């Protein structure tokens, strides 16, 4: 057989090189997580993701080690449907103390659990698939800036209309999205969904997560007060890290949990809606 007739064997892309996801790949409702997978910082097929994958992957977005741990490890707790959760007896003081020292994530962040019962990879590591991040009421929540509510049929896929509305909310002619722009957009989205979605699930926990997501984008990809629209376009439309547009991760002082937590009050004050 001549070399011209030999079948071509696709080469695996190097870590960091961008390639859009294939129809067979699994993805999350989070543009940043999807971008990390599209760059190979997470498994490109979105399957059998382990905790160390998420930890090292999110490092490429300039997130601190402690904050990455808070975001990653709770995902690998075992998911229990709401009815099962409410049927559980309350934890004793001794159980709480034991969890505090052995697995504090199970005590404080159990609502973010995603892993199915006995879900392990071939090496016996706890794992998840990226599409499990679409489980409603865990990490995913109603009133996203780029996804529809779960009651509207698809809380997973990017919605082009919502993304264009986000980019169009820039107050400086499409150069940047400011904190005020994004908070105003969030306020409008809340009013819209309160009217159009009678089964809306959005209260203080979801509002805090949504506010934290606004801060994350501003601080990881902007200067904390504004972010270039070109960066957001790459992240939300192509699910790509905006390296070509000039972005560099915060290597000098990674985005930390305290930085986000202390900024929530300002975001919620600008949104101006209390729950």
C-alpha positions as a Python dict, from the first residue, in 0.01 Angstrom:
ca = {
    (1, 'X'): (0, 0, 0),
    (2, 'X'): (145, 339, -100),
    (3, 'X'): (175, 628, 144),
    (4, 'X'): (-94, 814, -57),
    (5, 'X'): (-354, 548, 25),
    (6, 'X'): (-276, 516, 395),
    (7, 'X'): (-559, 645, 617),
    (8, 'X'): (-488, 971, 794),
    (9, 'X'): (-463, 935, 1172),
    (10, 'X'): (-579, 1253, 1346),
    (11, 'X'): (-319, 1399, 1577),
    (12, 'X'): (-423, 1494, 1927),
    (13, 'X'): (-418, 1869, 1976),
    (14, 'X'): (-161, 2007, 2219),
    (15, 'X'): (-284, 2136, 2553),
    (16, 'X'): (-381, 2500, 2517),
    (17, 'X'): (-467, 2490, 2147),
    (18, 'X'): (-828, 2584, 2079),
    (19, 'X'): (-1069, 2366, 1884),
    (20, 'X'): (-1449, 2399, 1894),
    (21, 'X'): (-1635, 2111, 2051),
    (22, 'X'): (-1764, 1827, 1834),
    (23, 'X'): (-2128, 1711, 1841),
    (24, 'X'): (-2022, 1404, 2041),
    (25, 'X'): (-1842, 1609, 2309),
    (26, 'X'): (-2017, 1687, 2636),
    (27, 'X'): (-2029, 2044, 2758),
    (28, 'X'): (-2160, 2242, 3056),
    (29, 'X'): (-2386, 2548, 3078),
    (30, 'X'): (-2078, 2753, 3182),
    (31, 'X'): (-1890, 2929, 2897),
    (32, 'X'): (-1564, 2938, 3093),
    (33, 'X'): (-1565, 2566, 3173),
    (34, 'X'): (-1645, 2493, 2808),
    (35, 'X'): (-1362, 2720, 2693),
    (36, 'X'): (-1119, 2533, 2917),
    (37, 'X'): (-1232, 2204, 2759),
    (38, 'X'): (-1205, 2349, 2408),
    (39, 'X'): (-844, 2443, 2485),
    (40, 'X'): (-765, 2099, 2627),
    (41, 'X'): (-719, 2221, 2983),
    (42, 'X'): (-1005, 1983, 3067),
    (43, 'X'): (-1078, 1656, 2883),
    (44, 'X'): (-1182, 1767, 2535),
    (45, 'X'): (-1466, 1516, 2517),
    (46, 'X'): (-1606, 1639, 2850),
    (47, 'X'): (-1616, 1290, 2998),
    (48, 'X'): (-1469, 1140, 3316),
    (49, 'X'): (-1348, 1471, 3453),
    (50, 'X'): (-1178, 1427, 3792),
    (51, 'X'): (-1119, 1686, 4062),
    (52, 'X'): (-754, 1741, 3971),
    (53, 'X'): (-864, 1815, 3611),
    (54, 'X'): (-1089, 2096, 3731),
    (55, 'X'): (-825, 2224, 3971),
    (56, 'X'): (-551, 2246, 3708),
    (57, 'X'): (-791, 2361, 3438),
    (58, 'X'): (-929, 2656, 3632),
    (59, 'X'): (-574, 2764, 3712),
    (60, 'X'): (-549, 2864, 3345),
    (61, 'X'): (-824, 3121, 3407),
    (62, 'X'): (-620, 3287, 3682),
    (63, 'X'): (-820, 3156, 3979),
    (64, 'X'): (-650, 3105, 4316),
    (65, 'X'): (-591, 2756, 4455),
    (66, 'X'): (-830, 2802, 4750),
    (67, 'X'): (-1109, 2938, 4531),
    (68, 'X'): (-1058, 2659, 4276),
    (69, 'X'): (-1097, 2407, 4558),
    (70, 'X'): (-1425, 2566, 4667),
    (71, 'X'): (-1553, 2558, 4310),
    (72, 'X'): (-1425, 2212, 4215),
    (73, 'X'): (-1444, 1966, 4504),
    (74, 'X'): (-1815, 2005, 4587),
    (75, 'X'): (-1898, 1891, 4232),
    (76, 'X'): (-1770, 1544, 4321),
    (77, 'X'): (-2003, 1497, 4617),
    (78, 'X'): (-2285, 1255, 4539),
    (79, 'X'): (-2592, 1427, 4400),
    (80, 'X'): (-2917, 1355, 4579),
    (81, 'X'): (-3248, 1465, 4425),
    (82, 'X'): (-3434, 1730, 4629),
    (83, 'X'): (-3694, 1484, 4761),
    (84, 'X'): (-3417, 1261, 4892),
    (85, 'X'): (-3241, 1556, 5052),
    (86, 'X'): (-3550, 1673, 5240),
    (87, 'X'): (-3612, 1320, 5365),
    (88, 'X'): (-3269, 1301, 5529),
    (89, 'X'): (-3259, 1347, 5908),
    (90, 'X'): (-3073, 1657, 6029),
    (91, 'X'): (-2704, 1613, 6101),
    (92, 'X'): (-2603, 1574, 6462),
    (93, 'X'): (-2348, 1809, 6618),
    (94, 'X'): (-2090, 1528, 6617),
    (95, 'X'): (-2154, 1454, 6248),
    (96, 'X'): (-2109, 1821, 6165),
    (97, 'X'): (-1784, 1834, 6358),
    (98, 'X'): (-1662, 1518, 6183),
    (99, 'X'): (-1744, 1662, 5841),
    (100, 'X'): (-1579, 1990, 5935),
    (101, 'X'): (-1246, 1813, 5977),
    (102, 'X'): (-1279, 1535, 5720),
    (103, 'X'): (-1480, 1687, 5433),
    (104, 'X'): (-1584, 2049, 5490),
    (105, 'X'): (-1718, 2067, 5133),
    (106, 'X'): (-1989, 1815, 5225),
    (107, 'X'): (-2090, 2039, 5515),
    (108, 'X'): (-2090, 2380, 5350),
    (109, 'X'): (-2128, 2320, 4975),
    (110, 'X'): (-2340, 2004, 4943),
    (111, 'X'): (-2590, 2191, 4721),
    (112, 'X'): (-2328, 2189, 4444),
    (113, 'X'): (-2303, 1808, 4434),
    (114, 'X'): (-2316, 1659, 4081),
    (115, 'X'): (-2168, 1308, 4084),
    (116, 'X'): (-2394, 1008, 4033),
    (117, 'X'): (-2390, 715, 4273),
    (118, 'X'): (-2083, 497, 4206),
    (119, 'X'): (-1957, 724, 3929),
    (120, 'X'): (-1585, 653, 3896),
    (121, 'X'): (-1334, 647, 3611),
    (122, 'X'): (-1133, 341, 3508),
    (123, 'X'): (-872, 419, 3777),
    (124, 'X'): (-1130, 438, 4054),
    (125, 'X'): (-1132, 818, 4081),
    (126, 'X'): (-1455, 1003, 4146),
    (127, 'X'): (-1553, 1172, 3822),
    (128, 'X'): (-1827, 1367, 3648),
    (129, 'X'): (-1918, 1454, 3291),
    (130, 'X'): (-1941, 1821, 3203),
    (131, 'X'): (-2307, 1799, 3103),
    (132, 'X'): (-2391, 1706, 3463),
    (133, 'X'): (-2330, 2072, 3548),
    (134, 'X'): (-2672, 2132, 3389),
    (135, 'X'): (-2846, 1965, 3686),
    (136, 'X'): (-3094, 2233, 3786),
    (137, 'X'): (-3052, 2381, 4130),
    (138, 'X'): (-2692, 2271, 4183),
    (139, 'X'): (-2447, 2500, 4003),
    (140, 'X'): (-2693, 2584, 3724),
    (141, 'X'): (-2965, 2837, 3808),
    (142, 'X'): (-3249, 3030, 3645),
    (143, 'X'): (-3186, 3380, 3503),
    (144, 'X'): (-2854, 3316, 3336),
    (145, 'X'): (-2709, 3584, 3110),
    (146, 'X'): (-2655, 3331, 2830),
    (147, 'X'): (-2890, 3036, 2893),
    (148, 'X'): (-3267, 3005, 2920),
    (149, 'X'): (-3445, 2895, 3235),
    (150, 'X'): (-3501, 2523, 3283),
    (151, 'X'): (-3879, 2568, 3245),
    (152, 'X'): (-3821, 2722, 2902),
    (153, 'X'): (-3688, 2394, 2767),
    (154, 'X'): (-3309, 2427, 2742),
    (155, 'X'): (-3100, 2547, 3034),
    (156, 'X'): (-2785, 2401, 2880),
    (157, 'X'): (-2717, 2547, 2537),
    (158, 'X'): (-2598, 2902, 2470),
    (159, 'X'): (-2884, 3121, 2352),
    (160, 'X'): (-2766, 3353, 2069),
    (161, 'X'): (-3032, 3614, 2145),
    (162, 'X'): (-2933, 3642, 2511),
    (163, 'X'): (-2564, 3667, 2420),
    (164, 'X'): (-2637, 3947, 2172),
    (165, 'X'): (-2844, 4125, 2438),
    (166, 'X'): (-2550, 4101, 2676),
    (167, 'X'): (-2301, 4238, 2422),
    (168, 'X'): (-2553, 4506, 2323),
    (169, 'X'): (-2586, 4630, 2681),
    (170, 'X'): (-2248, 4806, 2656),
    (171, 'X'): (-2283, 5176, 2743),
    (172, 'X'): (-1970, 5287, 2556),
    (173, 'X'): (-2062, 5180, 2206),
    (174, 'X'): (-1956, 4817, 2224),
    (175, 'X'): (-1602, 4862, 2353),
    (176, 'X'): (-1650, 4729, 2705),
    (177, 'X'): (-1908, 4589, 2944),
    (178, 'X'): (-1891, 4764, 3278),
    (179, 'X'): (-2006, 4646, 3619),
    (180, 'X'): (-2301, 4885, 3585),
    (181, 'X'): (-2385, 4748, 3238),
    (182, 'X'): (-2392, 4388, 3360),
    (183, 'X'): (-2587, 4471, 3677),
    (184, 'X'): (-2843, 4663, 3470),
    (185, 'X'): (-2872, 4365, 3237),
    (186, 'X'): (-2920, 4130, 3532),
    (187, 'X'): (-3193, 4359, 3671),
    (188, 'X'): (-3378, 4356, 3337),
    (189, 'X'): (-3345, 3979, 3310),
    (190, 'X'): (-3491, 3933, 3658),
    (191, 'X'): (-3792, 4153, 3578),
    (192, 'X'): (-3846, 3974, 3246),
    (193, 'X'): (-3834, 3627, 3396),
    (194, 'X'): (-4053, 3718, 3693),
    (195, 'X'): (-4320, 3805, 3437),
    (196, 'X'): (-4266, 3530, 3180),
    (197, 'X'): (-4170, 3228, 3391),
    (198, 'X'): (-4436, 3138, 3650),
    (199, 'X'): (-4222, 2848, 3781),
    (200, 'X'): (-3911, 3064, 3825),
    (201, 'X'): (-3671, 2940, 4093),
    (202, 'X'): (-3463, 3239, 4195),
    (203, 'X'): (-3395, 3351, 4549),
    (204, 'X'): (-3102, 3462, 4767),
    (205, 'X'): (-2876, 3159, 4690),
    (206, 'X'): (-2924, 3188, 4313),
    (207, 'X'): (-2886, 3567, 4328),
    (208, 'X'): (-2555, 3531, 4513),
    (209, 'X'): (-2425, 3280, 4257),
    (210, 'X'): (-2534, 3503, 3966),
    (211, 'X'): (-2370, 3807, 4128),
    (212, 'X'): (-2051, 3609, 4185),
    (213, 'X'): (-2046, 3506, 3818),
    (214, 'X'): (-2060, 3870, 3709),
    (215, 'X'): (-1768, 3950, 3938),
    (216, 'X'): (-1570, 3649, 3815),
    (217, 'X'): (-1589, 3764, 3455),
    (218, 'X'): (-1497, 4121, 3542),
    (219, 'X'): (-1202, 4022, 3759),
    (220, 'X'): (-1067, 3723, 3563),
    (221, 'X'): (-1101, 3885, 3220),
    (222, 'X'): (-1117, 4257, 3297),
    (223, 'X'): (-992, 4506, 3553),
    (224, 'X'): (-1273, 4442, 3800),
    (225, 'X'): (-1482, 4734, 3675),
    (226, 'X'): (-1511, 4657, 3305),
    (227, 'X'): (-1425, 4387, 3054),
    (228, 'X'): (-1365, 4424, 2677),
    (229, 'X'): (-1660, 4316, 2466),
    (230, 'X'): (-1419, 4130, 2239),
    (231, 'X'): (-1320, 3911, 2534),
    (232, 'X'): (-1682, 3836, 2621),
    (233, 'X'): (-1764, 3766, 2257),
    (234, 'X'): (-1487, 3506, 2239),
    (235, 'X'): (-1595, 3345, 2568),
    (236, 'X'): (-1969, 3338, 2510),
    (237, 'X'): (-1999, 3292, 2132),
    (238, 'X'): (-1696, 3074, 2057),
    (239, 'X'): (-1633, 2941, 2409),
    (240, 'X'): (-1271, 3033, 2362),
    (241, 'X'): (-1021, 3202, 2593),
    (242, 'X'): (-964, 3550, 2442),
    (243, 'X'): (-587, 3511, 2406),
    (244, 'X'): (-590, 3635, 2045),
    (245, 'X'): (-765, 3950, 2164),
    (246, 'X'): (-488, 4024, 2414),
    (247, 'X'): (-610, 3864, 2737),
    (248, 'X'): (-358, 3726, 2984),
    (249, 'X'): (-449, 3544, 3301),
    (250, 'X'): (-391, 3709, 3637),
    (251, 'X'): (-68, 3537, 3733),
    (252, 'X'): (42, 3809, 3977),
    (253, 'X'): (-261, 3785, 4208),
    (254, 'X'): (-515, 3516, 4112),
    (255, 'X'): (-886, 3577, 4164),
    (256, 'X'): (-971, 3465, 4517),
    (257, 'X'): (-1282, 3367, 4709),
    (258, 'X'): (-1263, 3658, 4954),
    (259, 'X'): (-1225, 3902, 4666),
    (260, 'X'): (-1548, 3771, 4512),
    (261, 'X'): (-1737, 3734, 4841),
    (262, 'X'): (-1663, 4089, 4954),
    (263, 'X'): (-1781, 4229, 4620),
    (264, 'X'): (-2122, 4061, 4620),
    (265, 'X'): (-2285, 4341, 4820),
    (266, 'X'): (-2187, 4605, 4564),
    (267, 'X'): (-2316, 4397, 4275),
    (268, 'X'): (-2647, 4328, 4448),
    (269, 'X'): (-2686, 4694, 4540),
    (270, 'X'): (-2637, 4793, 4175),
    (271, 'X'): (-2884, 4526, 4058),
    (272, 'X'): (-3122, 4680, 4312),
    (273, 'X'): (-3355, 4384, 4366),
    (274, 'X'): (-3382, 4216, 4705),
    (275, 'X'): (-3493, 3859, 4768),
}
